[in-house]
């Protein structure tokens, strides 16, 4: 399968953020009106949080942003640089330089758009409950300044990729850019993947999400995101994740020659696959609780492992298996990080 790999096969689009992670008490979440295991966009009341984290806690910096994380993990699994190319907007500053360095070291071909209007975006990652819960608060800053001009300037890249992965978070930034790339993917019969990414997106960016949905060949999400999506879409079977996943596969689709695949992760519970009117479950490797360091990035890692196999032409079963493997590895480390070569063995 490896002979099929080439540079620039997979394009990721998202909000590049520098993750600032720390283990904290629940009292800090309460102070900033945040919930465990949630992802929100920073409001004015959250702005002091970043300074407080850096000054009062032991923090770690990691190249972040959901899709960028997934591409970093895919590159790790593939072990061959520059297979993945990434679009997003950053500032001309020190955090931006750190992001370029970290992502490039991980093998991603970063083609960032730059802005002077805002600093590079950051994401506070508050880890509680011995690493099993994580709450994200993203201050998009420069990431919010991405424009369709960057897509047009990189037209050759967009035309030449074979797979596209967009995080739902990008819906808040540049729906025009997503639709432009989605249309190219449709015309050229490329595989277009998206992630529900966070419950608030299905609620407050419903219009944008449903504009993109007809282009989506493979949709990822976790159980909470899927349930909120179903509620917002008035699906009748809101309680059963299998029914929800099937209902999503049946939503209108542009490329009718390729049926939509929906994959729902449930933490330590089985992964649900919905395809061609049927659902299947894939058990997740159980990890002793004392081995779980940080669940932040588990979902991104799952997608990264999945995509690493998908672009090599592997079966959906193999893609899911590698996704589960990658997520299992990542939760045993702090943040979405890895060390040394990936030792994944395809079945």
Beta strands, then each sheet from edge to edge (+ up, - down):
strand 1: 10-13
strand 2: 17-23
strand 3: 39-41
strand 4: 60-64
strand 5: 84-87
strand 6: 89-91
strand 7: 109-110
strand 8: 113-115
strand 9: 122-128
strand 10: 133-139
strand 11: 163-167
strand 12: 191-195
strand 13: 218-222
strand 14: 261-266
strand 15: 269-275
strand 16: 278-282
sheet 1: 7+ 5+ 1+ 11+ 12+ 13+ 14+ 15- 16+
sheet 2: 3+ 10+ 9- 2- 4+
sheet 3: 6+ 8+
end
